[in-house]
Amino acid sequence: MLKNQTWKIAGPVVLLLIGAVAFARARGPETQSVKTGRVVEGIYGLGTVNADQVYTAKTGVSLQLQQIPVKEGDQVKEGEVLARFEESAVRAPFSGTITQVAFKAGEIVPPQSPVLTLTSLDRLYLEVNLEQQSVLLVSPGKAATVSFESLRGQRFTGKVKNIYPRDSQFIVRIEMDKWPQGVLPGMTADVAIEANAKENAVLIPVKSVDDGKVELVRDGSRTSTDVKLGAVSGDWVEVAAGDVRPGDQLVLQDQ
């Protein structure tokens, strides 16, 4: 008796599933139209947050540290005493946060040894290390989009301040329009720098491309054609070469 009841329920469900599949096939594959628009060629890199003002207190000769009234994490104002030696005192050259204390009172500090470090957490910038081929496409004033791993839903903007070499590396300094709260030196972020922008570019969905080919529907017929791709902008990619026209319908490959 129970088996008969089960078949009475399952039968209509199977018929509904078969009908849904048949409807999907009759409707055909999902497509999306080719469009024109602005596309930006981006240079991508990993940026590191740095502080613009960092002061490290050192001595020229061996001295005994008499007093150190600050500890790591303390916020100090310009002019405050940071450390006292036998006949001298070290004062803060600017307001900031103590980020390192390397010695304790009573210890002998060797010459040129860092005693403590003062960092301004209010003046930050991003530093991106790029390869030669990429850095040649970047120039001061170019816009940059920045995202932090813990803030993936948010995008922040900045501009390239300057470009310079360092130990055979090529550094791009980016000044931010606004920093998210809580960002500290040493944190990293994904950076996209605007290299070139093109207006009225032919754009196709990224999902329509499969191994350099797209399937398009034009004048009621469906054909496959090769495409050469250019810059990627989100879910869209520029067609640098290929028989693809605005208004064509492209088959989305994930279907």
TAJOQUI-V163384 format. One record per helix or strand of 3 or more residues. SS is the DSSP state (@ for helix, = for strand). FROM is the first residue (numbers start at 0). LEN is the number of residues. Records with the same first field share a line. If there is no record, write none. Layout:
BEGIN
SS->FROM-LEN ; FROM-LEN
END
This chain:
BEGIN
@->1-26 ; 131-4 ; 148-3 ; 205-3
=->30-3 ; 34-17 ; 53-4 ; 80-4 ; 88-3 ; 95-6 ; 115-4 ; 123-7 ; 142-5 ; 155-11 ; 168-8 ; 187-18 ; 212-6 ; 220-13 ; 235-7 ; 248-3
END
